[in-house]
Amino acid sequence: MRGTSALSVLVALVSVIAGPSCVANAAEIRSGEKVVIGKDETIKDDLYVFGGQITIDGTVEGDVIAFGQQITVNGTVTGHVMAAGQTVVVTGESGGARIAGQVLKLGSKAKLDGDLLAAGLSLECEKESSIEGDALFAGYQALFAGQISDDLRGGMANCRLDGSIGGDVKIEVGGDKDVLPPSAFGPPPPVPMPTIPGGLTIGESAVIEGDVTYESSLEATIDEKAKVNGEVEQVRPAPQAKKGAPPPPRQNPLVTKTISSLKHLACVAIVGLLVLLVFPRWSTAWADTIRTRPAASFVSGLVGLAAFIALLVLAVVVIVVAAILLAGIRLDELVPMVIVGGMVGYAAMIVGFWLLAAFLAEALTGLAVGRAALRDDGIVARLGALIVGIVLVGLLLSVPFLGGIVGFVVLTLGIGSICLWMFGQEPPQSFAPLPQGKPIAASAV
């Protein structure tokens, strides 16, 4: 791996924030193609490290957050190891581990004072490795040959138990001895994977103090020398429906589609009513821009879409670069604030765009269509125009093939009207005053 993308770095940092410990006021940040924490080096804080090959031989008095291709932790970590990469190997001591990757391994000298949470293609806990809490794994295969003080939980196709487990075992395993591993992309992992038979296998050296409950259609292979002090229970999966059995009754597709369309129209109407009542001048200006300047709104909408995508990419780059620069000049206390604040702003942009794309653009276009028929600036007339327009636009969106094109045009018009308004392009005056005594309906006609 030549480097780490900005978005991947940001995701890794966010996973730390969601971890079991709070982000410290300051942190050590390392990055590069090859990062090594030497045996004689002690980091008296949390360590954030990103790179191709990461090796930690020293001591970290805090958490380790690592994202790379090959991650090896040989030293001592007083906090938790939270790492994701193609291979993650822990042979030292830590307060616990949350690891994910293609090949995961706890070496014979690994000692976790807390829990292990792991997800990946393969997990191997070598003999004499120690987990002083629970172990939880989700993936293709796992070999547990070390010590687990408490319970083992998980779901996998192949599982072999050769070590000691102080609590219960409750896992889901595959029901096919010949199941093949999922296809992996990229170069082969430098750490070999163990060969584990399909289903659940309990070897002769296994010692399990509690119960063993496994869900599988394949009966477990239990060596006669294995020691299981609790009960062993197999839970078979619910049988699938037989071929040729009558399918369950299906609802009329037209009815289903109609109900779904009505629900969507209700959501659009609620959003439109809220915006019209809370921001009456803005929403009316946006709708009138669509009505009076449709071509300009459409072109501005296309530009706005491209600008929004570019803004998302730029925001990620700015957040990551700002965090690295602040760490480089030793203003470490600002790094968590930049990361958290940047992510909150990033999420707000995405939520705002989703609200605009899913509901508001359709509501504004509907208001523009409705105001072409109900020519009055009163709030009641605008509410009526909104409902009428939403229904008309909804009918167009429900037309097969045409609906997709109409949906794109509606989205583009909504974005474009807001863009024009933001740059001071006000629409023409809404309507001329109505003649006195002339009914609105007749005027509209």
Secondary structure as UniProt FT lines:
FT   HELIX           6..17
FT   STRAND          27..37
FT   TURN            39..40
FT   STRAND          42..43
FT   STRAND          46..56
FT   STRAND          59..60
FT   STRAND          64..73
FT   STRAND          76..77
FT   STRAND          81..90
FT   STRAND          93..94
FT   STRAND          97..106
FT   TURN            108..109
FT   STRAND          111..112
FT   STRAND          116..125
FT   TURN            127..128
FT   STRAND          130..131
FT   STRAND          135..144
FT   STRAND          147..148
FT   STRAND          152..156
FT   STRAND          158..161
FT   STRAND          164..165
FT   STRAND          169..173
FT   TURN            177..178
FT   STRAND          199..202
FT   TURN            204..205
FT   STRAND          207..208
FT   STRAND          212..215
FT   STRAND          221..222
FT   TURN            224..225
FT   STRAND          227..228
FT   STRAND          232..235
FT   TURN            243..244
FT   HELIX           253..278
FT   HELIX           280..292
FT   HELIX           294..328
FT   TURN            329..330
FT   TURN            332..333
FT   HELIX           334..355
FT   HELIX           356..360
FT   HELIX           361..373
FT   HELIX           379..397
FT   TURN            400..401
FT   HELIX           402..422
FT   TURN            423..424
FT   TURN            436..437
FT   HELIX           440..444
//
